[in-house]
């Protein structure tokens, strides 16, 4: 199951940390939604949430499709949490995520 992928130990690369933040934020909205977002990313881009750091536009598109205008709050939460890492290499992700 997808949720299990985001539990447990990780090699804490920036990409992994951002993927965990994205997953946790979506789970906070609703645990079943993580699978829906991942399915949408896979369907539209042949990718998944674990690649959202490299392709934030995929995440943005999936969230817009699934949540309409409500996606703005989710994106803002993701951005705040990622910015909280204080890592320079997350700045491009944050700006590409939009809003």
C-alpha positions as CSV (number, residue, x, y, z in Angstrom):
1,X,0.0,0.0,0.0
2,X,1.2,3.5,-0.8
3,X,0.8,4.8,2.8
4,X,3.4,2.2,4.0
5,X,5.9,3.7,1.6
6,X,5.9,6.9,3.6
7,X,6.2,5.3,7.0
8,X,9.4,4.0,8.6
9,X,13.0,4.8,8.0
10,X,14.1,6.9,5.0
11,X,17.5,7.9,3.6
12,X,16.8,11.5,4.4
13,X,17.6,13.1,1.1
14,X,15.8,16.4,0.3
15,X,13.6,14.6,-2.2
16,X,12.6,12.0,0.4
17,X,11.9,14.7,3.0
18,X,9.7,16.7,0.6
19,X,7.9,13.5,-0.4
20,X,7.2,12.8,3.2
21,X,5.9,16.3,3.8
22,X,3.6,16.1,0.8
23,X,2.3,12.7,1.8
24,X,1.8,13.8,5.5
25,X,0.0,16.9,4.4
26,X,-2.4,15.0,2.1
27,X,-2.9,12.3,4.8
28,X,-3.8,15.1,7.3
29,X,-6.6,16.2,4.8
30,X,-7.8,12.6,4.5
31,X,-5.9,9.3,4.6
32,X,-7.6,7.9,1.5
33,X,-6.7,11.0,-0.5
34,X,-3.0,10.0,-0.7
35,X,-3.9,7.1,-3.0
36,X,-6.2,9.3,-5.1
37,X,-3.5,11.9,-5.6
38,X,-0.9,9.3,-6.4
39,X,-3.3,7.6,-8.9
40,X,-3.9,10.9,-10.6
41,X,-0.2,11.7,-10.9
42,X,0.4,8.2,-12.3
43,X,-2.5,8.4,-14.7
44,X,-1.6,11.9,-16.1
45,X,2.2,11.8,-15.9
46,X,3.3,8.1,-15.4
47,X,4.9,9.2,-12.2
48,X,4.1,9.2,-8.5
49,X,4.3,11.3,-5.3
50,X,7.9,10.2,-4.6
51,X,8.9,12.2,-7.7
52,X,7.1,15.4,-6.8
53,X,10.3,17.2,-5.7
54,X,11.7,16.9,-9.2
55,X,8.3,17.6,-10.8
56,X,6.2,19.8,-8.6
57,X,3.9,20.7,-11.5
58,X,2.6,17.1,-11.4
59,X,1.6,17.5,-7.8
60,X,0.0,20.9,-8.5
61,X,-2.0,19.6,-11.4
62,X,-3.3,16.5,-9.4
63,X,-4.3,18.7,-6.5
64,X,-6.1,21.1,-8.7
65,X,-7.9,18.3,-10.5
66,X,-9.0,16.6,-7.3
67,X,-9.7,19.5,-5.0
68,X,-10.6,22.5,-7.2
69,X,-10.0,25.8,-5.4
70,X,-9.4,23.9,-2.1
71,X,-6.1,22.9,-3.4
72,X,-4.7,26.3,-2.5
73,X,-4.8,25.5,1.2
74,X,-3.1,22.2,0.7
75,X,-0.4,23.8,-1.4
76,X,0.1,26.6,1.2
77,X,0.5,24.0,4.0
78,X,3.0,22.0,1.9
79,X,5.0,25.2,1.1
80,X,5.2,26.2,4.7
81,X,6.3,22.8,5.9
82,X,8.9,22.6,3.1
83,X,10.2,26.1,3.8
84,X,10.5,25.0,7.5
85,X,13.2,22.6,6.5
86,X,15.4,25.7,5.8
87,X,17.2,24.0,2.9
88,X,18.3,26.1,-0.1
89,X,17.6,23.3,-2.5
90,X,13.9,23.4,-1.7
91,X,13.4,27.0,-3.0
92,X,12.9,26.0,-6.6
93,X,10.3,23.3,-5.5
94,X,8.4,25.9,-3.5
95,X,8.3,28.4,-6.3
96,X,7.3,25.8,-8.9
97,X,4.5,24.5,-6.7
98,X,2.7,27.7,-7.4
99,X,0.3,29.9,-5.6
